Amino acid sequence: MTLTFIGAAEAGKKTAILYTIVESCRRRGIDPYAYLLDVLTRIPRTTNHTIGALTPQNWAKAKSSTKFHQVAAA
C-alpha cells in the first residue's frame, strides 16, 4: 500500500513508520517524546549488535531496571 496523502509516496511510508513507533510507545505506557529524544541521540553510537536494545519494549525494560537500581542504591 502506498500512502500518498503526505505529498509523496516515500514521505507517506516514512510517516507511517514514525506513527507505528509512536503508537508502540503509547501501548506500552512510554512517553513517545522521551523515547524518541533518548533513542535518536543514542543511534549514532549504537552498533548492529545492540540496536535491539532501542526498541520501545526493550528500552522500557532498561529504563525500569535503571530506576529500580537507582532507588535500591539510594
C-alpha positions as CSV (number, residue, x, y, z in Angstrom):
1,M,0.0,0.0,0.0
2,T,1.4,3.4,-0.9
3,L,0.5,6.4,1.3
4,T,0.3,9.5,-0.9
5,F,-1.6,11.9,1.3
6,I,1.7,13.3,2.8
7,G,2.8,14.6,-0.6
8,A,5.0,11.8,-1.9
9,A,4.9,8.0,-1.6
10,E,8.2,7.8,0.2
11,A,7.2,10.5,2.7
12,G,4.0,8.6,3.4
13,K,5.9,5.4,4.1
14,K,8.3,7.2,6.5
15,T,5.4,8.9,8.3
16,A,3.7,5.5,8.7
17,I,6.9,4.1,10.3
18,L,7.0,7.1,12.7
19,Y,3.3,6.7,13.6
20,T,3.9,3.0,14.3
21,I,6.8,3.8,16.7
22,V,4.7,6.4,18.5
23,E,1.8,4.1,18.9
24,S,4.0,1.2,20.0
25,C,5.3,3.6,22.8
26,R,1.8,4.6,23.8
27,R,0.6,1.0,24.0
28,R,3.5,0.3,26.5
29,G,2.8,3.4,28.5
30,I,6.0,5.1,27.3
31,D,6.1,8.9,26.6
32,P,6.9,8.9,22.9
33,Y,8.7,12.2,23.1
34,A,11.1,10.9,25.9
35,Y,11.6,7.7,23.9
36,L,12.4,9.4,20.6
37,L,14.6,12.1,22.3
38,D,16.7,9.4,24.0
39,V,16.9,6.9,21.1
40,L,17.6,9.5,18.4
41,T,20.6,10.8,20.4
42,R,21.9,7.2,21.0
43,I,21.6,5.9,17.5
44,P,24.9,7.3,16.2
45,R,26.8,5.3,18.9
46,T,24.8,2.1,18.5
47,T,26.1,-0.9,16.7
48,N,24.3,-3.5,14.7
49,H,24.6,-5.9,17.7
50,T,23.0,-3.5,20.2
51,I,20.3,-1.9,18.1
52,G,17.7,-4.3,19.5
53,A,18.0,-2.5,22.9
54,L,16.4,0.6,21.3
55,T,13.1,-1.0,20.5
56,P,10.3,0.5,22.7
57,Q,9.8,-2.7,24.6
58,N,13.5,-3.2,25.4
59,W,14.0,0.5,26.0
60,A,11.2,0.5,28.6
61,K,12.7,-2.6,30.3
62,A,16.1,-1.0,30.6
63,K,14.6,2.2,31.9
64,S,12.6,0.5,34.6
65,S,15.6,-1.6,35.5
66,T,17.7,1.5,35.8
67,K,15.1,3.2,38.0
68,F,15.0,0.1,40.2
69,H,18.8,0.2,40.6
70,Q,18.8,3.9,41.3
71,V,16.1,3.5,44.1
72,A,17.9,0.5,45.5
73,A,21.2,2.3,45.7
74,A,19.7,5.4,47.4
